[in-house]
Amino acid sequence: MTTLSVRVDDEQAEHLRRWAERLDVDRSHLVREALRRHLDRLAAEEEARGWVDDPDHDAAVAALASAADWGPADDWSDWHEQDG
């Protein structure tokens, strides 16, 4: 694990302290979790941009859409009418 040092204004530091107390975690844990979530969100946004910018995007979407149109392989509409 690497130690990082960040500077925040006094108001942010106070919010951090209060939330850490409220959640019963230390401030470092709260900052680590917030950073992890933010980095995960940035990675997801980057992945989404890559998907949309992919030249094969339309073909992939069309293939998935056509598979969705297949519907069920068997007719189960009368399943509830079975004797027994």
C-alpha positions in Angstrom: 0.0 0.0 0.0 1.2 3.5 -0.9 0.7 6.5 1.3 -0.6 9.6 -0.4 -1.0 13.1 1.0 -3.7 15.4 -0.1 -4.6 19.0 0.8 -8.2 19.9 1.3 -9.8 23.0 2.6 -11.0 23.3 6.2 -14.7 22.8 5.3 -14.0 19.5 3.4 -11.8 18.3 6.3 -14.6 18.9 8.7 -17.1 17.1 6.5 -14.7 14.2 6.2 -14.3 14.1 10.0 -18.1 14.2 10.6 -18.8 11.5 8.1 -16.0 9.3 9.4 -17.4 9.6 12.9 -21.0 9.0 11.7 -19.9 5.8 9.7 -17.6 4.7 12.5 -14.6 4.4 10.1 -11.3 6.2 10.1 -10.8 9.1 7.7 -8.3 7.3 5.6 -10.7 4.5 5.0 -13.4 6.9 3.9 -11.0 8.7 1.5 -9.7 5.4 0.1 -13.3 4.2 -0.5 -14.3 7.5 -2.2 -11.2 7.4 -4.4 -11.8 3.8 -5.4 -15.4 4.6 -6.3 -14.4 7.7 -8.3 -11.7 5.8 -10.2 -14.2 2.9 -10.9 -16.6 5.5 -12.3 -14.0 7.1 -14.5 -12.9 3.7 -15.8 -16.6 2.8 -16.6 -17.1 6.1 -18.4 -13.9 5.5 -20.4 -15.0 2.0 -21.3 -18.4 3.3 -22.4 -16.8 5.9 -24.6 -14.6 3.2 -26.2 -17.7 1.1 -26.8 -19.6 3.9 -28.5 -16.5 5.0 -30.5 -15.9 1.4 -31.7 -16.4 1.1 -35.4 -18.0 -2.3 -34.9 -20.5 -1.0 -32.3 -23.5 -0.8 -34.6 -22.9 -4.4 -35.9 -22.6 -5.7 -32.3 -25.8 -3.9 -31.3 -27.6 -5.2 -34.3 -26.4 -8.8 -33.6 -27.7 -8.5 -30.0 -31.0 -7.0 -31.2 -31.6 -9.8 -33.7 -30.9 -12.4 -31.0 -33.4 -10.7 -28.7 -36.0 -11.0 -31.5 -35.8 -14.8 -31.5 -38.2 -15.2 -28.7 -38.6 -18.5 -26.8 -37.7 -21.7 -28.6 -40.8 -23.5 -27.3 -44.4 -22.5 -27.0 -45.1 -22.4 -23.3 -48.4 -20.5 -23.6 -50.5 -23.5 -22.3 -48.2 -24.6 -19.5 -50.8 -23.7 -16.9 -53.5 -25.9 -18.5 -51.7 -29.2 -17.7 -53.7 -31.9 -15.9 -52.5 -32.9 -12.6 
